[in-house]
């Protein structure tokens, strides 16, 4: 089984909080990025897939950032830990979408059991998003037009393709392709990013027939 490296983001300007989180992430063999404010965190989250987010409510606009993550696309399923100083804040944090509430001051002794519970949740989600390199022909259709593309990488939740036809982000598409020694996959999705090199990212919204069962099995075999 491929080793999973989890990526964390800590949003805090409290040096003691950052120190405790850094030690726990290091012990978990994860990667940690730290930022002192919500604006920088929002920019970072917009361009990375994050597994765990540690959010300090002392940071300005922290609850706004939490709600933005939960209503976004690529990181809405991230595990979010919210650090609070007052117990009265806990209910608001859970209502806004936090998975775990941490009471300050943080210590490794209190945080480690929570990490132990959260790690399997993050690993399952990371496997769903892990991109496998695959090359095969993809047929696309949108608005009555048909297109051809080449699949370049694939996960349970989406794929990247190369195409001479540039479709705009937000465009809904139907797609079909046949995996090498694997199932035929049909479904519907949305273009979520493009670049100048002719690459496009498609987020899956629906997989037809048995593909929603067979695709994870096929991808799991590639992990072995």
Backbone torsions as a table, in degrees:
resi	resn	phi	psi	omega
1	UNK	NA	133.4	179.6
2	UNK	-63.9	133.8	177.4
3	UNK	-68.8	135.0	-178.6
4	UNK	-98.6	124.3	174.9
5	UNK	-102.6	115.1	-178.2
6	UNK	-87.6	145.7	-179.6
7	UNK	-113.3	130.5	-177.2
8	UNK	-119.1	152.8	172.3
9	UNK	-129.0	126.7	174.3
10	UNK	-108.0	125.4	179.6
11	UNK	-112.0	95.2	-175.8
12	UNK	-162.5	146.6	172.0
13	UNK	-109.7	15.2	178.9
14	UNK	-96.4	112.2	-174.9
15	UNK	-61.3	-36.6	-179.6
16	UNK	-68.6	-39.7	177.1
17	UNK	-62.7	-45.3	-179.8
18	UNK	-63.4	-38.8	179.9
19	UNK	-62.5	-46.3	-179.4
20	UNK	-64.5	-45.1	-179.8
21	UNK	-63.4	-42.1	-179.8
22	UNK	-58.6	-44.7	-179.4
23	UNK	-64.2	-42.0	-179.4
24	UNK	-67.2	-41.8	179.4
25	UNK	-65.9	-40.3	178.7
26	UNK	-62.3	-42.9	178.4
27	UNK	-64.8	-26.5	179.2
28	UNK	-88.3	4.5	-178.9
29	UNK	58.3	33.7	176.4
30	UNK	-97.0	177.7	176.5
31	UNK	-113.8	135.2	-175.0
32	UNK	-125.0	133.9	170.1
33	UNK	-118.0	136.7	-178.9
34	UNK	-117.7	142.1	176.0
35	UNK	-142.9	143.4	-173.7
36	UNK	-87.0	-7.6	-176.5
37	UNK	-146.2	164.6	-174.5
38	UNK	-69.7	-32.9	-177.9
39	UNK	-64.7	-46.4	178.4
40	UNK	-67.4	-36.2	178.4
41	UNK	-63.5	-42.7	-179.4
42	UNK	-61.4	-41.4	177.9
43	UNK	-63.2	-43.5	-178.9
44	UNK	-65.8	-45.0	-178.9
45	UNK	-63.0	-31.1	-179.1
46	UNK	-67.5	-15.8	-178.1
47	UNK	-124.4	9.1	179.8
48	UNK	-136.5	155.5	171.2
49	UNK	-94.6	114.7	-176.0
50	UNK	-108.4	137.1	179.7
51	UNK	-90.8	-42.3	-178.7
52	UNK	-134.3	133.7	-179.1
53	UNK	-122.5	123.4	177.4
54	UNK	-104.2	113.7	-171.5
55	UNK	-116.2	120.3	-179.6
56	UNK	-90.6	120.9	-176.8
57	UNK	-68.3	-11.9	175.2
58	UNK	-70.2	-17.6	179.2
59	UNK	-76.5	134.4	-179.9
60	UNK	-58.1	137.4	176.9
61	UNK	65.8	25.9	-176.6
62	UNK	-64.2	-42.6	-179.1
63	UNK	-70.0	-32.2	174.6
64	UNK	-63.9	-39.5	177.2
65	UNK	-65.4	-42.1	179.5
66	UNK	-59.3	-46.1	179.9
67	UNK	-67.0	-35.5	178.3
68	UNK	-65.9	-37.1	178.3
69	UNK	-65.0	-45.4	-176.8
70	UNK	-68.6	-24.4	178.9
71	UNK	-99.4	1.9	178.0
72	UNK	-82.4	-159.9	-176.5
73	UNK	-115.3	-66.0	-168.4
74	UNK	-70.6	-27.0	-175.1
75	UNK	-119.9	17.0	-176.5
76	UNK	-68.9	-17.5	178.5
77	UNK	-100.1	8.4	177.4
78	UNK	-61.5	149.5	173.8
79	UNK	-81.5	123.9	-175.4
80	UNK	-114.9	125.1	175.2
81	UNK	-104.8	126.6	178.9
82	UNK	-111.9	126.0	179.4
83	UNK	-93.5	123.7	-179.5
84	UNK	-123.7	154.1	176.4
85	UNK	-100.0	-26.1	-179.3
86	UNK	-119.5	135.5	-178.8
87	UNK	-61.7	-24.4	178.5
88	UNK	-64.2	-20.9	179.6
89	UNK	-79.1	-16.7	-173.0
90	UNK	-61.5	-44.5	-179.0
91	UNK	-61.8	-40.2	178.7
92	UNK	-65.1	-38.5	180.0
93	UNK	-64.6	-44.9	179.0
94	UNK	-64.7	-42.6	179.9
95	UNK	-62.6	-32.9	-179.2
96	UNK	-78.9	-12.8	176.0
97	UNK	123.1	9.0	178.9
98	UNK	-70.0	142.9	174.0
99	UNK	-85.2	-38.0	-177.3
100	UNK	-136.2	142.1	174.3
101	UNK	-108.9	129.8	-179.4
102	UNK	-114.8	132.9	-178.6
103	UNK	-98.1	129.1	179.9
104	UNK	-84.0	150.1	2.9
105	UNK	-77.5	141.2	-179.5
106	UNK	-75.8	146.8	170.8
107	UNK	-134.4	156.1	178.5
108	UNK	-62.1	-34.0	-177.3
109	UNK	-65.7	-38.3	-179.9
110	UNK	-83.2	-28.6	-176.8
111	UNK	-82.6	-31.2	-174.6
112	UNK	-60.3	-45.6	178.9
113	UNK	-61.1	-34.8	178.8
114	UNK	-68.5	-41.3	175.3
115	UNK	-59.5	-40.7	-178.5
116	UNK	-62.5	-33.8	177.1
117	UNK	-75.1	-39.4	-173.5
118	UNK	-77.0	-30.2	-174.2
119	UNK	-56.6	-48.2	178.8
120	UNK	-60.6	-34.8	177.6
121	UNK	-61.9	-43.7	-178.6
122	UNK	-69.7	-37.1	-179.6
123	UNK	-65.6	-40.7	178.0
124	UNK	-61.2	-45.5	-178.8
125	UNK	-67.1	-38.4	178.4
126	UNK	-62.9	-39.3	178.4
127	UNK	-63.7	-36.1	179.1
128	UNK	-64.1	-32.3	-175.2
129	UNK	-97.2	-11.0	-175.9
130	UNK	-62.1	129.0	-176.1
131	UNK	-93.0	126.8	177.8
132	UNK	-103.9	134.0	176.9
133	UNK	-68.9	122.4	179.9
134	UNK	-143.1	140.8	176.9
135	UNK	-124.7	115.5	177.1
136	UNK	-160.8	163.5	-177.9
137	UNK	-76.1	136.7	177.7
138	UNK	-120.5	132.3	173.6
139	UNK	-101.1	130.4	-179.9
140	UNK	-122.3	150.8	171.6
141	UNK	-143.1	141.6	179.9
142	UNK	-157.8	128.5	178.2
143	UNK	59.3	31.1	179.6
144	UNK	86.9	-8.4	178.0
145	UNK	-98.7	150.6	179.4
146	UNK	-117.1	146.2	-176.4
147	UNK	-137.7	157.1	173.3
148	UNK	-118.2	145.9	-179.8
149	UNK	-150.3	171.1	176.5
150	UNK	-115.8	125.8	177.1
151	UNK	-70.1	133.8	178.4
152	UNK	-113.9	-36.0	171.3
153	UNK	-152.5	160.5	-166.6
154	UNK	-148.3	141.2	171.2
155	UNK	-134.9	-176.9	177.4
156	UNK	-68.7	-20.6	-172.0
157	UNK	-111.9	-7.0	-178.4
158	UNK	179.0	-176.1	-178.9
159	UNK	-154.4	159.6	171.2
160	UNK	-112.6	140.3	-179.1
161	UNK	-133.1	162.2	172.5
162	UNK	-115.1	130.4	-176.5
163	UNK	-147.2	147.4	173.7
164	UNK	-80.5	-10.6	178.4
165	UNK	-103.5	117.9	-176.8
166	UNK	-91.8	114.5	176.4
167	UNK	-100.3	143.7	-174.9
168	UNK	-79.0	146.5	172.8
169	UNK	-54.3	138.7	-176.2
170	UNK	97.3	-10.3	-179.5
171	UNK	-74.5	126.2	174.6
172	UNK	-76.7	141.5	-178.8
173	UNK	-139.1	146.2	165.0
174	UNK	-98.3	144.7	-176.1
175	UNK	-141.2	157.2	172.8
176	UNK	-152.2	143.9	175.6
177	UNK	-161.4	158.9	179.4
178	UNK	-116.6	125.4	-177.8
179	UNK	-81.2	144.3	176.9
180	UNK	-57.3	122.9	-178.4
181	UNK	54.1	34.3	-177.0
182	UNK	-146.3	-167.3	-173.9
183	UNK	-78.8	163.3	168.8
184	UNK	-87.4	130.4	-174.5
185	UNK	-113.4	125.7	174.7
186	UNK	-126.6	147.8	178.1
187	UNK	-179.6	-168.5	-179.7
188	UNK	-132.8	142.3	-179.0
189	UNK	-153.5	-162.5	-176.0
190	UNK	-142.5	136.1	172.7
191	UNK	-69.2	122.3	-177.8
192	UNK	-112.8	-16.9	173.8
193	UNK	-157.9	157.2	175.3
194	UNK	-142.4	162.6	170.3
195	UNK	-140.9	173.9	-174.0
196	UNK	-71.0	-11.8	179.7
197	UNK	-86.4	6.2	179.9
198	UNK	85.4	16.1	178.2
199	UNK	-96.6	143.4	179.9
200	UNK	-134.9	146.2	174.6
201	UNK	-109.7	132.9	-179.2
202	UNK	-119.3	125.5	174.3
203	UNK	-92.7	126.6	179.9
204	UNK	-74.4	133.4	171.0
205	UNK	-105.8	-28.8	-174.1
206	UNK	-157.5	134.7	173.3
207	UNK	-115.9	131.1	-174.6
208	UNK	-85.7	163.5	173.9
209	UNK	54.7	-133.0	-177.5
210	UNK	-95.7	7.0	-175.0
211	UNK	-61.3	-31.1	-178.8
212	UNK	-67.4	-19.4	173.8
213	UNK	-96.2	-40.7	-173.3
214	UNK	-76.4	-32.2	-179.5
215	UNK	-64.0	-48.4	177.2
216	UNK	-58.9	-36.6	178.9
217	UNK	-65.6	-43.0	179.2
218	UNK	-63.9	-41.9	179.7
219	UNK	-68.0	-36.1	178.9
220	UNK	-63.3	-35.3	178.2
221	UNK	-65.9	-32.0	177.8
222	UNK	-70.5	-20.8	178.3
223	UNK	-78.4	-19.6	-172.7
224	UNK	-73.8	NA	NA
